[in-house]
Every structure is written in C-alpha cells, then in structure tokens.
Amino acid sequence: MTTNNADPAALAPRDLAIFVKSTPLPDVRALMSGDRRDALLREVFRRMPDVFRADRAAGLDAVIHWVIGDRPDGGVDRYQLEIADGVCRVSPVADREPKLTLTIGGADFLLVVTGNAHPVVLTMKGRLRTRGDLALIAKFPSLFDVPKV
C-alpha cells in the first residue's frame, strides 16, 4: 500500500478520490482484495444516497444491482440500489429483479465511484459488464455526484 496510513473507509468522498488517484493500481487491487474491502464497500454504498441527484431522476423507478468481484475468497459482493420517488435506497441484499446489473472488479469499482475511471471506457475495455435497460445504462452515471479531483 501507499505510505499514507489513513483508513480509506474513514475518508470523506473527495479525500477517498484523491487517495485512489494517488495510489498505484496494484495497491488499489490489493486494497480491494484485502481485509479492509468489506468496510470500504459498506461505507461507499452507505454514502450513495447522500450523493444521489434526485433532480436528475424525475420519473425514474428502477432497481440496480452492483456485482463486485475480486473478493479474497474468490466470490463477489452484491449491492442493490432502488431508485423511486426521487430517493435512492441501498441494500446489501439483492432481492428484487433489477432493471440494470453492473458487474465489475473491486479495483475498477473503486476507480469508478471516486471519479478516477469513466464507466463507458471500462465498458468498452470489457472491465465493466452491463445487462439491462439501455436507457438506464446511459443515464446511470449522471445520477450521482462523483468527486472531482
């Protein structure tokens, strides 16, 4: 890891974005396959409703599943976002039929949510797989205020 001893899960969104930008990709991969992964994912998803842009979601009623790979045990983490009535709710239980499923590796997920990688570029490179509503795929990135660094 980098010489910065800060716990990434405790960093504010912009500070996390700066941390990820300044950390070599192999170290980001190590972070997302290490013992701080669960805490970091929980914190990122806990904050998603806070950065949700309700003004850009008028009339949207959708369930979105994130499938995040590269767990230390070889498995994936699943999170569900439900967007309805201008509100974004997050759950670690993906129990509803999604309109959109986003499948991505752990490091790439962290790069996307911190604004250090563009989802379209990762999709074109095959590092982000999407399944579902094409209109929602196009709109999804604009629904959240991603940190600018």
Disulfide bonds with the S-S distance in Angstrom:
none
